[in-house]
Amino acid sequence: MKKSRRWSCDFLCLAHRLETKGAVKPGGIDLIVDYLLKRGQRVAMLENPLNGRGETRLLLREGEASRTLARRRLPGAGPMRWFLETLVTPNLVNGHLQGDFTVICADPLNFAAAGPLLHPGRRGILLVVDYTPRRFEARWLNAAYQRTFRSALGKAAQVWAASAPAAELCRELTGEPQKVFWLPNSPFLADFPRVSPGQRDPADLVLVGHLNASTDLETVAGGMAALAGNVPRINLTVIGPGVRREEAFAEAGVGDRVRYLGQLARSEARVAMSRAGLGLAFYGGDPDLDAYRDSLKIREYAAAGLPIIGDGITPTAREGRRVGACFPAETPEEMAKTVKNFLDDPDLYREASENALAWAREMDKERILSGLLAQLEESPCAE
């Protein structure tokens, strides 16, 4: 039998993928991959389906080119599938890749599968993006996940945490605070079109994501209804997948003021956001997750120069409030009042927009990644 060729790469990224209508939903690791490719790095990607059945895929990317190196179909889903991934991953990688490279894992389960690949010259980076102390309902499964998480923290050469509470937790658990760094779910600032505050209308609201049948839906629909009588031009654009919830807005009497753009390419979504006036961000679905969550939508709104209105549940919202970019609203009345304040005071709106953009410059993904990778290159490999 002919022996398969083994390829070299600079980075190997492992991620579990969520597919929406047959297309892979982009995640935080994709921005890291984009940055590496722009720097001329050769990046291998090992992808597994999230919460389902499907192929394990090993890809090699360089510039605009992408090559599929291997595919494996594994049986089962959930814990059985994850266990099989720990067996298949080392064999698949070692069979098609060679040499030294840095391994970046998007969660502890991926890090467990990549563990046998690590040795001096091959360092592992753990991304902590959506940590929660109660990942699974089953106690035994959650306990196993927590052990996997702590093990990954111990073995990683660096830990990149998306929120300040997550970073602080990782520092406490590892006992090695010097290897834990902050890498928020922020976008590349240069990717967003620049629209001046004077060219935007605070009556043009945008919500990226999907409307849950709970707090955010009631707050947004009620806030729109409260505004409709005094602000005839008030409108909402919803970007993203999910149920449209038309009936809730119709019952509130504002159904004709809401448009749904559905799932857009990232470039199209950035343009749509930049043309809006205010960004909406309401959570409140999972307190354990929200305590450590870093909100991508809030950081994208800021990169577009939009002031943000939403609840103060996430660390991102509290961070934005401290810099004058996020404004709390827990009820429909508070949301309507905040929007009205911006409509009545152009100077307040301009100041909040400038604060949002200044905040976005501080957390520009390109700037932070550049520093992290420079530090990684300077640090010696563990013996």
ROKOLMAR-363385 format. One record per residue (C-alpha): residue in one letter; x, y, z. Coordinates in steps of 0.1 Angstrom, whole numbers, padded with zeros to 4 digits, always signed. Layout:
! ROKOLMAR-363385
AXYZ ...
//
This chain:
! ROKOLMAR-363385
M+0000+0000+0000 K+0013+0035-0009 K+0022+0055+0021 S+0003+0088+0024 R+0023+0120+0022 R+0029+0139+0055 W+0027+0177+0054 S+0043+0204+0075 C+0024+0233+0091 D+0030+0261+0115 F-0003+0258+0135 L-0028+0230+0141 C-0063+0243+0152 L-0089+0219+0167 A-0125+0229+0169 H-0160+0214+0173 R-0182+0228+0145 L-0219+0238+0146 E-0236+0236+0113 T-0265+0258+0103 K-0284+0247+0071 G-0254+0227+0060 A-0229+0256+0065 V-0203+0258+0093 K-0211+0286+0117 P-0180+0307+0121 G-0165+0309+0156 G-0138+0327+0174 I-0111+0304+0163 D-0118+0314+0126 L-0106+0349+0133 I-0074+0335+0147 V-0070+0313+0117 D-0076+0343+0094 Y-0050+0363+0112 L-0024+0335+0109 L-0031+0330+0072 K-0026+0368+0066 R+0008+0365+0083 G+0018+0338+0058 Q+0014+0308+0082 R+0004+0274+0071 V-0025+0262+0092 A-0040+0228+0096 M-0075+0225+0110 L-0091+0194+0125 E-0129+0198+0127 N-0155+0176+0145 P-0193+0182+0145 L-0207+0197+0177 N-0235+0177+0194 G-0241+0154+0165 R-0228+0128+0141 G-0206+0135+0111 E-0172+0134+0097 T-0139+0143+0113 R-0120+0165+0088 L-0084+0174+0086 L-0077+0204+0064 L-0045+0223+0054 R-0049+0259+0046 E-0023+0283+0032 G-0033+0318+0018 E-0066+0313-0001 A-0059+0276-0008 S-0075+0248+0012 R-0067+0211+0009 T-0086+0182+0026 L-0060+0158+0040 A-0083+0133+0056 R-0119+0124+0065 R-0130+0099+0091 R-0166+0090+0099 L-0170+0081+0136 P-0200+0064+0151 G-0221+0078+0179 A-0226+0112+0194 G-0220+0129+0227 P-0196+0112+0252 M-0191+0082+0231 R-0181+0103+0201 W-0158+0125+0223 F-0140+0094+0236 L-0134+0082+0200 E-0121+0116+0191 T-0093+0112+0217 L-0083+0080+0199 V-0086+0091+0163 T-0071+0126+0166 P-0035+0116+0173 N-0035+0089+0146 L-0051+0112+0120 V-0027+0140+0127 N+0005+0119+0130 G-0005+0101+0098 H-0007+0134+0077 L+0013+0160+0095 Q+0050+0161+0105 G+0074+0184+0123 D+0069+0209+0150 F+0038+0232+0152 T+0017+0250+0178 V-0016+0234+0187 I-0046+0257+0194 C-0076+0241+0209 A-0110+0257+0211 D-0122+0238+0242 P-0110+0213+0268 L-0124+0183+0249 N-0103+0192+0219 F-0073+0196+0241 A-0078+0162+0256 A-0077+0147+0221 A-0046+0167+0212 G-0027+0159+0244 P-0007+0130+0229 L+0006+0153+0201 L+0023+0177+0225 H+0060+0175+0232 P+0090+0199+0232 G+0086+0218+0200 R+0048+0213+0199 R+0031+0236+0224 G-0005+0237+0232 I-0028+0268+0236 L-0062+0265+0252 L-0089+0289+0242 V-0114+0295+0270 V-0143+0311+0252 D-0176+0299+0268 Y-0167+0284+0302 T-0195+0275+0326 P-0194+0256+0358 R-0224+0236+0347 R-0217+0226+0311 F-0239+0194+0313 E-0270+0185+0333 A-0258+0150+0342 R-0236+0154+0373 W-0211+0127+0362 L-0207+0142+0328 N-0202+0177+0342 A-0176+0163+0367 A-0157+0146+0339 Y-0158+0179+0319 Q-0144+0199+0348 R-0116+0174+0353 T-0108+0177+0315 F-0108+0215+0318 R-0084+0215+0348 S-0061+0190+0330 A-0060+0212+0299 L-0052+0242+0320 G-0023+0224+0335 K-0008+0211+0303 A-0013+0242+0281 A+0017+0264+0274 Q-0006+0294+0272 V-0043+0299+0280 W-0062+0326+0261 A-0094+0335+0280 A-0121+0356+0264 S-0134+0374+0295 A-0119+0389+0326 P-0138+0365+0350 A-0127+0335+0329 A-0091+0346+0329 E-0092+0351+0367 L-0106+0317+0372 C-0079+0301+0350 R-0052+0319+0370 E-0066+0305+0402 L-0069+0270+0389 T-0036+0268+0372 G-0015+0284+0399 E+0005+0298+0369 P-0010+0332+0363 Q+0018+0342+0340 K+0006+0319+0313 V-0030+0331+0312 F-0038+0360+0288 W-0069+0379+0278 L-0081+0374+0242 P-0116+0388+0239 N-0142+0378+0213 S-0134+0410+0195 P-0132+0414+0157 F-0106+0430+0135 L-0113+0467+0137 A-0101+0473+0102 D-0128+0450+0088 F-0156+0475+0097 P-0166+0503+0075 R-0163+0537+0091 V-0196+0557+0093 S-0195+0590+0113 P-0221+0595+0141 G-0236+0623+0121 Q-0245+0600+0093 R-0263+0575+0116 D-0298+0577+0131 P-0303+0564+0167 A-0338+0553+0156 D-0322+0526+0135 L-0318+0497+0159 V-0299+0465+0151 L-0298+0431+0169 V-0273+0405+0159 G-0281+0369+0169 H-0315+0355+0175 L-0344+0365+0197 N-0352+0341+0225 A-0387+0336+0237 S-0378+0352+0270 T-0363+0384+0284 D-0348+0399+0252 L-0379+0394+0231 E-0402+0410+0257 T-0378+0438+0263 V-0372+0446+0226 A-0408+0443+0215 G-0420+0463+0245 G-0394+0489+0240 M-0402+0493+0203 A-0439+0496+0212 A-0432+0523+0238 L-0412+0543+0212 A-0435+0539+0182 G-0460+0566+0193 N-0434+0593+0197 V-0408+0582+0172 P-0425+0572+0139 R-0393+0563+0122 I-0382+0538+0149 N-0372+0504+0133 L-0352+0472+0141 T-0330+0451+0119 V-0324+0415+0131 I-0293+0397+0117 G-0288+0360+0122 P-0305+0326+0122 G-0333+0315+0145 V-0371+0319+0147 R-0383+0353+0135 R-0408+0359+0163 E-0430+0379+0141 E-0461+0373+0162 A-0445+0390+0193 F-0438+0422+0174 A-0472+0421+0157 E-0489+0418+0191 A-0469+0448+0202 G-0481+0467+0172 V-0447+0471+0156 G-0445+0441+0133 D-0441+0464+0102 R-0410+0481+0118 V-0389+0449+0120 R-0369+0434+0091 Y-0351+0401+0092 L-0319+0398+0071 G-0312+0362+0082 Q-0278+0347+0083 L-0253+0369+0064 A-0217+0366+0054 R-0195+0383+0079 S-0186+0411+0055 E-0223+0418+0048 A-0232+0417+0085 R-0205+0442+0093 V-0218+0466+0066 A-0254+0463+0080 M-0242+0469+0115 S-0222+0500+0105 R-0252+0516+0089 A-0274+0512+0121 G-0276+0537+0149 L-0277+0516+0181 G-0269+0480+0189 L-0291+0458+0212 A-0277+0430+0233 F-0299+0411+0258 Y-0290+0378+0274 G-0302+0364+0306 G-0308+0328+0294 D-0281+0310+0314 P-0267+0328+0345 D-0238+0303+0348 L-0227+0309+0313 D-0234+0346+0313 A-0212+0351+0343 Y-0181+0341+0322 R-0195+0350+0287 D-0177+0374+0264 S-0202+0390+0241 L-0191+0390+0204 K-0221+0410+0194 I-0213+0438+0219 R-0177+0439+0207 E-0188+0440+0171 Y-0212+0469+0177 A-0184+0488+0193 A-0161+0481+0163 A-0189+0496+0141 G-0189+0527+0164 L-0224+0519+0178 P-0235+0527+0214 I-0249+0496+0229 I-0282+0492+0249 G-0288+0459+0268 D-0288+0442+0301 G-0257+0442+0324 I-0255+0405+0328 T-0223+0398+0308 P-0188+0409+0318 T-0186+0426+0284 A-0216+0448+0291 R-0201+0459+0324 E-0168+0466+0308 G-0185+0487+0281 R-0205+0506+0307 R-0173+0516+0325 V-0160+0533+0293 G-0193+0549+0284 A-0201+0526+0254 C-0228+0504+0270 F-0261+0516+0285 P-0281+0494+0308 A-0318+0486+0301 E-0336+0459+0321 T-0371+0467+0311 P-0389+0479+0279 E-0394+0513+0295 E-0357+0516+0303 M-0348+0506+0267 A-0372+0532+0253 K-0360+0559+0276 T-0323+0553+0266 V-0331+0554+0229 K-0351+0586+0234 N-0321+0602+0253 F-0299+0596+0223 L-0325+0609+0199 D-0329+0641+0219 D-0292+0647+0225 P-0269+0645+0194 D-0239+0654+0215 L-0246+0624+0239 Y-0249+0601+0209 R-0217+0614+0194 E-0198+0610+0227 A-0211+0574+0232 S-0201+0565+0196 E-0166+0579+0201 N-0164+0560+0234 A-0174+0527+0216 L-0148+0532+0189 A-0121+0540+0213 W-0129+0509+0233 A-0129+0489+0201 R-0094+0501+0193 E-0081+0489+0227 M-0095+0453+0221 D-0087+0451+0183 K-0081+0414+0177 E-0052+0420+0154 R-0033+0441+0180 I-0038+0416+0208 L-0030+0386+0187 S+0002+0402+0174 G+0014+0407+0210 L+0004+0372+0221 L+0021+0354+0192 A+0052+0376+0196 Q+0054+0365+0233 L+0049+0329+0223 E+0078+0331+0198 E+0101+0346+0224 S+0093+0320+0251 P+0113+0288+0252 C+0097+0255+0246 A+0091+0233+0276 E+0116+0205+0280 
//
